[in-house]
Amino acid sequence: MSYLASDADSLSDVAGGHAAMSERGPESEKRDRHRRLEREAYDAIVIGAGVGGLTAAALLARRGAAVLVLDQHYVAGGQCTVFRRRQYEFDVGLHSIGACSPEFEIPRILAAAGVSDLPLLPLDRDGYDTYVFPDFAFREPVGVDRFHKRLVELFPAEAAGIERFVRFMCQA
Ligand SMILES: Cc1cc2nc3c(=O)[nH]c(=O)nc-3n(C[C@H](O)[C@H](O)[C@H](O)COP(=O)(O)OP(=O)(O)OC[C@H]3O[C@@H](n4cnc5c(N)ncnc54)[C@H](O)[C@@H]3O)c2cc1C
């Protein structure tokens, strides 16, 4: 599987590969060094190197297809990346995932893509995210029942609304 990051140009330009590159001259060739393609033809071209595109590409590659993944950004991962400001690291999006027990989807998808030894850390069941507001904080626990109970403890006057909210969320 090859991965090619574009700077800002259109994908059709990037997909043009060597031809588009050689028209630009030596300076831009240097800048566009990541555009060099390993081969002339691919069985599949995946647009977007987020977790969805990368998963599709990995599954195809695992089955022997020659796959090219293109992304407009210079970092692969889409919303599954981080950025840094001073000493802090921020998740762009994803920070934890569910369905990681052996009988669920994530290990099955990883295994199908040839990954079997990825270390997964369990979430703190009592609170894996803390939402901090000026006058209160809410630690989000694992499990709908515990989540429901904790919200009601914090906002007893809203018990009926919370009940409706949780029921609605469980239908999704
Ligand atoms: C703030 C936030 C928190 C989240 N937290 C969680 C969480 O804790 N757990 C969880 O499971 N999920 C979470 N999610 C959701 C999860 O991050 C996304 O569902 C998932 O990352 C989406 O993956 P994707 O591959 O579908 O899309 P993306 O990650 O968006 O990837 C799309 C990729 O395509 C590229 N692209 C788009 N258009 C083009 C184009 N025209 N040409 C070239 N490249 C293109 C983009 O640059 C990007 O790299 C969160 C999302 C957000 C925003």
Ligand as a Chemical Component Dictionary entry (heavy atoms), coordinates in Angstrom:
data_LIG
# 
_chem_comp.id                   LIG 
_chem_comp.type                 NON-POLYMER 
_chem_comp.pdbx_formal_charge   0 
_chem_comp.three_letter_code    LIG 
# 
loop_
_chem_comp_atom.comp_id 
_chem_comp_atom.atom_id 
_chem_comp_atom.alt_atom_id 
_chem_comp_atom.type_symbol 
_chem_comp_atom.charge 
_chem_comp_atom.model_Cartn_x 
_chem_comp_atom.model_Cartn_y 
_chem_comp_atom.model_Cartn_z 
_chem_comp_atom.pdbx_ordinal 
LIG C1  C1  C 0 -13.913 16.171 18.398 1  
LIG C2  C2  C 0 -14.159 14.730 17.985 2  
LIG C3  C3  C 0 -14.029 13.722 18.928 3  
LIG C4  C4  C 0 -14.244 12.392 18.568 4  
LIG N1  N1  N 0 -14.064 11.418 19.504 5  
LIG C5  C5  C 0 -14.245 10.141 19.161 6  
LIG C6  C6  C 0 -14.004 9.097  20.108 7  
LIG O1  O1  O 0 -13.572 9.341  21.225 8  
LIG N2  N2  N 0 -14.238 7.823  19.728 9  
LIG C7  C7  C 0 -14.686 7.509  18.477 10 
LIG O2  O2  O 0 -14.865 6.323  18.199 11 
LIG N3  N3  N 0 -14.879 8.468  17.546 12 
LIG C8  C8  C 0 -14.673 9.760  17.857 13 
LIG N4  N4  N 0 -14.863 10.738 16.929 14 
LIG C9  C9  C 0 -15.270 10.336 15.599 15 
LIG C10 C10 C 0 -14.086 9.754  14.821 16 
LIG O3  O3  O 0 -12.921 10.540 15.028 17 
LIG C11 C11 C 0 -14.468 9.756  13.331 18 
LIG O4  O4  O 0 -15.697 9.078  13.175 19 
LIG C12 C12 C 0 -13.447 9.056  12.481 20 
LIG O5  O5  O 0 -12.120 9.471  12.781 21 
LIG C13 C13 C 0 -13.799 9.346  11.042 22 
LIG O6  O6  O 0 -12.896 8.673  10.214 23 
LIG P1  P1  P 0 -13.060 8.810  8.661  24 
LIG O7  O7  O 0 -11.941 8.041  8.025  25 
LIG O8  O8  O 0 -14.437 8.444  8.274  26 
LIG O9  O9  O 0 -12.936 10.351 8.342  27 
LIG P2  P2  P 0 -11.756 11.380 8.652  28 
LIG O10 O10 O 0 -10.960 11.013 9.838  29 
LIG O11 O11 O 0 -12.417 12.720 8.609  30 
LIG O12 O12 O 0 -10.808 11.229 7.407  31 
LIG C14 C14 C 0 -11.104 11.777 6.162  32 
LIG C15 C15 C 0 -9.784  12.031 5.468  33 
LIG O13 O13 O 0 -10.067 12.369 4.114  34 
LIG C16 C16 C 0 -9.271  13.459 3.732  35 
LIG N5  N5  N 0 -10.003 14.120 2.665  36 
LIG C17 C17 C 0 -11.273 14.585 2.696  37 
LIG N6  N6  N 0 -11.616 15.079 1.520  38 
LIG C18 C18 C 0 -10.540 14.901 0.700  39 
LIG C19 C19 C 0 -10.291 15.231 -0.651 40 
LIG N7  N7  N 0 -11.209 15.813 -1.414 41 
LIG N8  N8  N 0 -9.092  14.910 -1.153 42 
LIG C20 C20 C 0 -8.139  14.305 -0.353 43 
LIG N9  N9  N 0 -8.324  13.978 0.910  44 
LIG C21 C21 C 0 -9.515  14.279 1.435  45 
LIG C22 C22 C 0 -9.118  14.284 4.991  46 
LIG O14 O14 O 0 -7.945  15.083 4.929  47 
LIG C23 C23 C 0 -9.009  13.210 6.049  48 
LIG O15 O15 O 0 -7.667  12.817 6.290  49 
LIG C24 C24 C 0 -14.623 12.070 17.246 50 
LIG C25 C25 C 0 -14.742 13.097 16.280 51 
LIG C26 C26 C 0 -14.505 14.403 16.642 52 
LIG C27 C27 C 0 -14.601 15.493 15.589 53 
# 
loop_
_chem_comp_bond.comp_id 
_chem_comp_bond.atom_id_1 
_chem_comp_bond.atom_id_2 
_chem_comp_bond.value_order 
_chem_comp_bond.pdbx_ordinal 
LIG C1  C2  SING 1  
LIG C2  C3  SING 2  
LIG C2  C26 DOUB 3  
LIG C3  C4  DOUB 4  
LIG C4  N1  SING 5  
LIG C4  C24 SING 6  
LIG N1  C5  DOUB 7  
LIG C5  C6  SING 8  
LIG C5  C8  SING 9  
LIG C6  O1  DOUB 10 
LIG C6  N2  SING 11 
LIG N2  C7  SING 12 
LIG C7  O2  DOUB 13 
LIG C7  N3  SING 14 
LIG N3  C8  DOUB 15 
LIG C8  N4  SING 16 
LIG N4  C9  SING 17 
LIG N4  C24 SING 18 
LIG C9  C10 SING 19 
LIG C10 O3  SING 20 
LIG C10 C11 SING 21 
LIG C11 O4  SING 22 
LIG C11 C12 SING 23 
LIG C12 O5  SING 24 
LIG C12 C13 SING 25 
LIG C13 O6  SING 26 
LIG O6  P1  SING 27 
LIG P1  O7  DOUB 28 
LIG P1  O8  SING 29 
LIG P1  O9  SING 30 
LIG O9  P2  SING 31 
LIG P2  O10 DOUB 32 
LIG P2  O11 SING 33 
LIG P2  O12 SING 34 
LIG O12 C14 SING 35 
LIG C14 C15 SING 36 
LIG C15 O13 SING 37 
LIG C15 C23 SING 38 
LIG O13 C16 SING 39 
LIG C16 N5  SING 40 
LIG C16 C22 SING 41 
LIG N5  C17 SING 42 
LIG N5  C21 SING 43 
LIG C17 N6  DOUB 44 
LIG N6  C18 SING 45 
LIG C18 C19 SING 46 
LIG C18 C21 DOUB 47 
LIG C19 N7  SING 48 
LIG C19 N8  DOUB 49 
LIG N8  C20 SING 50 
LIG C20 N9  DOUB 51 
LIG N9  C21 SING 52 
LIG C22 O14 SING 53 
LIG C22 C23 SING 54 
LIG C23 O15 SING 55 
LIG C24 C25 DOUB 56 
LIG C25 C26 SING 57 
LIG C26 C27 SING 58 
# 
